[in-house]
Amino acid sequence: MRMRILAALAAISLAALTGCGENAGGGGASGGTGTLRIMAPASPGGGWDQTSRVAEQALKAADPKRRVEVYNVPGAGGTIGLSQLAGEKGNGNLLMTMGLVMLGAIEQNKSKVTLAETTPIAKLTEEYEIVVVPADSPLKQLSDLVAAWKADPAKVSVAGGSAGGTDHIVAGLMAKAAGVDPKKVNYIAHSGGGEALNALLGGKVTIGISGVGEFAEHVRSGKLRALGITSAQPISGLDAPTLKEGGLDVELANWRGMVAPGGISEGDKKALTDLVTKMHDAQPWKDAVAKNGWIDSFQTGQQFADYLNAEQARVKGIIAEMGLVS
Amino acid sequence: MDSLQLLIDGFGAALTPVNLLYALVGVTLGTLVGVLPGIGPAMTVALLLPITFTVPPASAFIMFAGIYYGGMYGGSTTSILLNTPGESSSMITALEGNKMARRGRAAQALATAAIGSFVAGTIATALLVVAAPAVVAFAISFGPEDYFALAILAFTAVSAVLSRSLVRGLASLGLGLVIGLIGIDQQTGQARLTMGVPQLLDGIDVVIVAVGLFALGEALYVASRLRHSTPEVVPVGRAWMGRADWARSWKPWLRGTALGFPFGALPGGGAEIPTFLSYAAEKKLARGTAREEYGKGAIEGVAGPEAANNASAAGTLVPLLTLGLPTSATAAILLAAFQQYGLQPGPQLFDHNPALVWGMIASLFIGNTMLLVLNLPLAPLWARVLRIPRPYLYAGIVVFAALGVYALNGTVVDLVVLYVLGLLGFAMRRFGLPVAPAVIGMILGPMAEIQLRRALAIGAGDVSVLVKSPVAVVLLLLALGALLTPLVRKLAVRRELAPTVIHEED
């Protein structure tokens, strides 16, 4: 047994050494000093986790004296983390990474806590979605897809991530724009872009929707063909029209940002906003944005709060129209 | 051959003292997290991702690969010694491995697991070098209907061999199916059986189920009997594998490798299913004394599944490296690590970064060898764990089980679920229900359901899609065969009333 205890100690101390202990003392003094904690409301490895850990590096570079700690609260599209954040009312030393997916999860899981109980701090990045078909698909452009959809929505199988997630929302918005009942979309949910990619490459599904980063490599290598992207402007280096150019009035960004608990003082809010602004200007952040193909869409204050409200209303609408709320 | 030269270059890159040190740290860490229930290689690699900011890519991947292989191996140790699997992929190992340990053959079970893992890991890594394109083509051709057929085959194979009483086996399987239903339905996004608890929306982690039913259930059961009878003394036995052990192990190692490697390459194939199938196959193929030993500690039942889970780890790397397609949780995080370095695994990776890819493949061979060197001498030492007085030993297990499960998500709800499942596991033991079918049901049930619904949705409701693919037809026929053979055998036995019952299926 002693060996196993040693084993545990070794594992724990190693985790601590690399600066990513799971849980440690929290909160305490506020007002821009003390340990800042960043909650990634997802398991290690995902987009929110990655954003949080990059933020940690950038914050440390921007202010070497500040202690920053990332911790994970996975579950239910981030709504578990959200309800924990709501319990930290008034804590000015806590940030939570979040994004579009959380808005969908709030609606779908009928979460008791909403973003109204948080303090919006900043929008950080955007990633666009891409609609693809296998290279040998008879669908050559977006209008072919619209025609197929109108003929029989059940015959157009759409592969993407989890039900109610960003990919599904794009599918619903596209169907609506094409004049097809969003409820009739034959959406095949997969756990993540990898599984959906497999279904596409094997020719099992008609179209696929995922983040640009997941499919771009395969569009460039010619295994997949892009029918459209959800950005306002074409993306350089990627041979794909925007959905608008293809005739569907849909624009959507899978954005990520940060919020703080509700009920924090104006001083704390300003301190956190300043800190995140400093982080955004730091080199590690810029490097990570470039490396991950994120689009910098920095926004703070009232501007971000308004954006958040508008997005929540839009997501709520389409989720209901797709029949995803029981 | 070109790739051979590249591989040799890869060894050159991997065999620097610093990289060897990283490999050693990786396999050691991997073995440790494999031993601890709840903490797995996926989580460990994820937590170590920040080192990609400071460590050169080759070294980081060498360490991550070591963690991955080490985790697959480490999970078997507690399975064998304590009947408490550290990972769900080593659950099957507990069935025969723990029985061997109780008969004083712990060291042999650990040794066959270590050598089997080494053999499987080495062969599978070699296959990764030569067979990657073919395996990828096979994996991509797998559609939902094929997965569904595969799940059906696994169900029938497992239920045909696992339980002595069909009714009890099915009851346990049913329990697992119900547990597997808990959470958000992936296709419609609706919550099922969550009773309004948001923490249950993502379902119950298979690790919690395995640890609860196996480890806690076992601890409670042992505790309940301690006062009634003096525990049987477990003999520690001889230290090494004898000639007969070798003779009985090598074929299962090879068959386990053959099953594990392609399954690793399948998205959603996982490391668990090949271990089920390997166990079922070995039990079917066993003859003579080996056949009688099943259920009492047959070495084949350890050798095959352990080889299968290590081979599947190597198989996972095939679609990851050639397509950028992660097929397991750990692979998904490795993919994230590649992206941290600005590398996109895929068709171009082998051309653009040959040094890195071949360095990593070479490091897999090195890590594998290190694991063997590290673990083989430790086998007799680990076996002595059984000499620790039961109360201390099982108290320790309960603590580590709780620690590991809490570390998964850091929520108290998981602990409550763990203890509820522990009580369930205790009750199942008390009333003679086998535990393994429950865990198998919970792994296979959701997979069968989701793939069936995907296949039907893609086919727009046409049931005949299920038998349109030749792979699916073959798998379903095999499943039918697995169902019918016991019946046919029974009939044959009845007709002959011959005394040669054991050999009748030769």
Chai-1 contact restraints between the chains, C-beta under 6 A:
chainA,res_idxA,chainB,res_idxB,connection_type,confidence,min_distance_angstrom,max_distance_angstrom,comment,restraint_id
A,M1,B,I388,contact,1.0,0.0,6.0,A-B,restraint_1
A,M1,B,G396,contact,1.0,0.0,6.0,A-B,restraint_2
A,A7,B,L32,contact,1.0,0.0,6.0,A-B,restraint_3
A,A11,B,L32,contact,1.0,0.0,6.0,A-B,restraint_4
A,A15,B,L47,contact,1.0,0.0,6.0,A-B,restraint_5
A,T18,B,I51,contact,1.0,0.0,6.0,A-B,restraint_6
A,C20,B,L47,contact,1.0,0.0,6.0,A-B,restraint_7
A,N23,B,G410,contact,1.0,0.0,6.0,A-B,restraint_8
A,P44,B,A46,contact,1.0,0.0,6.0,A-B,restraint_9
A,P44,B,L47,contact,1.0,0.0,6.0,A-B,restraint_10
A,G45,B,A46,contact,1.0,0.0,6.0,A-B,restraint_11
A,G45,B,I333,contact,1.0,0.0,6.0,A-B,restraint_12
A,G45,B,A336,contact,1.0,0.0,6.0,A-B,restraint_13
A,R53,B,P50,contact,1.0,0.0,6.0,A-B,restraint_14
A,P74,B,N409,contact,1.0,0.0,6.0,A-B,restraint_15
A,G75,B,Q199,contact,1.0,0.0,6.0,A-B,restraint_16
A,G75,B,D202,contact,1.0,0.0,6.0,A-B,restraint_17
A,A76,B,P198,contact,1.0,0.0,6.0,A-B,restraint_18
A,A76,B,L201,contact,1.0,0.0,6.0,A-B,restraint_19
A,A76,B,D202,contact,1.0,0.0,6.0,A-B,restraint_20
A,I80,B,P198,contact,1.0,0.0,6.0,A-B,restraint_21
A,Q108,B,G189,contact,1.0,0.0,6.0,A-B,restraint_22
A,A154,B,A460,contact,1.0,0.0,6.0,A-B,restraint_23
A,K155,B,A460,contact,1.0,0.0,6.0,A-B,restraint_24
A,S157,B,I458,contact,1.0,0.0,6.0,A-B,restraint_25
A,A163,B,T188,contact,1.0,0.0,6.0,A-B,restraint_26
A,A163,B,G189,contact,1.0,0.0,6.0,A-B,restraint_27
A,G164,B,G189,contact,1.0,0.0,6.0,A-B,restraint_28
A,N186,B,A457,contact,1.0,0.0,6.0,A-B,restraint_29
A,I188,B,R454,contact,1.0,0.0,6.0,A-B,restraint_30
A,I188,B,A457,contact,1.0,0.0,6.0,A-B,restraint_31
A,A189,B,Q186,contact,1.0,0.0,6.0,A-B,restraint_32
A,A189,B,Q187,contact,1.0,0.0,6.0,A-B,restraint_33
A,G194,B,L325,contact,1.0,0.0,6.0,A-B,restraint_34
A,G194,B,P326,contact,1.0,0.0,6.0,A-B,restraint_35
A,E195,B,P267,contact,1.0,0.0,6.0,A-B,restraint_36
A,L197,B,L325,contact,1.0,0.0,6.0,A-B,restraint_37
A,N198,B,P267,contact,1.0,0.0,6.0,A-B,restraint_38
A,N198,B,L325,contact,1.0,0.0,6.0,A-B,restraint_39
A,L201,B,I140,contact,1.0,0.0,6.0,A-B,restraint_40
A,G202,B,I140,contact,1.0,0.0,6.0,A-B,restraint_41
A,G202,B,S141,contact,1.0,0.0,6.0,A-B,restraint_42
A,K204,B,G143,contact,1.0,0.0,6.0,A-B,restraint_43
A,E217,B,Q344,contact,1.0,0.0,6.0,A-B,restraint_44
A,E217,B,G346,contact,1.0,0.0,6.0,A-B,restraint_45
A,S221,B,P347,contact,1.0,0.0,6.0,A-B,restraint_46
A,K291,B,G342,contact,1.0,0.0,6.0,A-B,restraint_47
A,L324,B,G189,contact,1.0,0.0,6.0,A-B,restraint_48
A,S326,B,Q190,contact,1.0,0.0,6.0,A-B,restraint_49
